[in-house]
Amino acid sequence: MRQYPPPEIYAKTFGHTKMKLSVFVCLTTLVVMILACANDETSTASTSSSQITGWARSTVSGSAKSQFNSVAVDSNGNIYAAGIQTGTSAYSYAAGVSASCGHTGENSLLVKYNSGGSAQWAKCVTGGGGDSQFKSVATDSAGNIYAVGLQTGNSAFNYGNSITLSGGSADNAVLVKFNTNGDAQFARRANGANNASQFDGIVIDSSDNIFVAGNQTGNGSFDYGNSQTASGSASGNSNPVLVKYNSSGDAQWVKTRESGNSQATFVDVVSDSSGNLYVVGQQNATVSGGYGNSVTTTGSAPVNLLLVKYNSAGTAQWARSSTAGTDNSFFVTVAVDSTGDVYVSGLQLGTGTMTYASGITTTALSNDGTSVLLKYNSVGTAQWARTPSTGSAASAFGSLAVTSNNLIGVVGNQTGTTAYNYGDGFSLSAVNSGTNAVYLQYNVSGTVQLARTVAVASGATSFSSLVFNSSNHALIGGTQTGNASVTWAGEIKSTGSASGVENAALLRFEN
């Protein structure tokens, strides 16, 4: 289960469900949704600053909750959205493109769209006696798709093409490979008897090596296949894991924390051009956590944001957390630019000040959470930190991506209709008393270049996943609540199919 902030925080920020924390009862999913195909509109809209072009999609039919937790794009511009679909009835994502699942609760879902936003196929897990979900998705150089997440219970889950997977009685971390036609190629899991595990993040490097970040519960041994095992240091809590697989699904190595008994998790991973890996998450309590190779870090609060660098062989290079301050904080996503600098985002709870390096601080605005964005260089020195300077309720950043010209995009949400000042003359006032989706761009110096929120919405909205295509168009996954039309910007609109619950959403901003 994904170890993020407690449900009352992410219900207000990323709107999600299922978790456990030793300090908090945490949430399992940051909502990422993909606007499938209700209003298939490609449009140009005039704003006070420029013409905004793009499109938006949501579910065409489907009466219960759906969401996409991750969005990826391949070299041909095809878009893949991974998440959940609730119940056993059919959901439609475009004319002739539908999926039916096998469980009355949440089911793992993968949908392919072409570069113009037309759904091509949809795949949903069948069988299985418990919940499942895909939490992150990535593509390799050949166009294969890899989705990670979890499945609950020990019954067999069918991912199609005769690929099935059975696990232990708790949550089981899963990795599934699909070809470009949506045919499952293999499925792998973490085998920890009946102890819980899950995968939250995935990245594929330029050599098509697969790296997966997540967690496993307890200090017993987990088997990831191919004679690769790991035992964490925390006996009654979650331990972070980082696993390398080859393209055939054979584990090459697995790393976890070697010391520290507090809860800790990894939730996202990225690689740089040299093959180094940067992993983010959280580490609880003001005790030291050891990540191997004499690399340790100690946070200053009950729950602390965490960033660890590994080399390509899986050897820890350094680890960073807050150095002063008592507010709880979480990193949820990480990205690198072409020069090797590292960007991390998440949120800070409370109204105190947190310190990350000399002169690098953030001051939060709300006990329910405040958006945080930080930049580190490749040796782990914090360069700058950004939060909104005004805003009376919860806000959070949920996903990061970097353009080819090193603009840093970040998405998330802010709560309520009051103005949030993100600096540099950019202030956003939203339309809904609940959560409102936000999209910002910063330059490498931390100066805001663009800020955007939803234009018209009668229900809550949230952005939770961001990727840029080869043209630097922003592909954003999120949610829209209810079956009324949402205007994201100008004439970029979508309408969900399910009343009163979240509908999967995907949109493209071309500028």
Secondary structure, DSSP 8 states (H G I E B T S, - for coil): ----S-HHHHTTTT-------SSS----------BBSSS-EEEEEE-SS-EEEEEEEE-SB-SS-EEEEEEEE-TT--EEEEEEEESSS-EEEETTEEE--S-SSEEEEEEEE-TTS-EEEEEE-EE-SS-EEEEEEEE-TTS-EEEEEEEESSS-EE-STT-EE---SSEEEEEEEE-TTS-EEEEEE-B-TTS-EEEEEEEE-TT--EEEEEEEESSSEEE-STT-EEE-S-SSSEEEEEEEE-TTS-EEEEEE-SB--S-EEEEEEEE-TTS-EEEEEEEESSSEEE-STT-EEE-SSSEEEEEEEE-TTS-EEEEE--SB--S-EEEEEEEE-TTS-EEEEEEEEESSEEEEETTEEEE--EEEEEEEEEEE-TTS-EEEEE--SB-SS-EEEEEEEE-TT--EEEEEEEESSS-EEEETTEEE--S-SSEEEEEEEE-TTS-EEEEEE-SB-SS-EEEEEEEE-TT--EEEEEEEESSSEEEEETTEEEE-SSSSSEEEEEEEE--
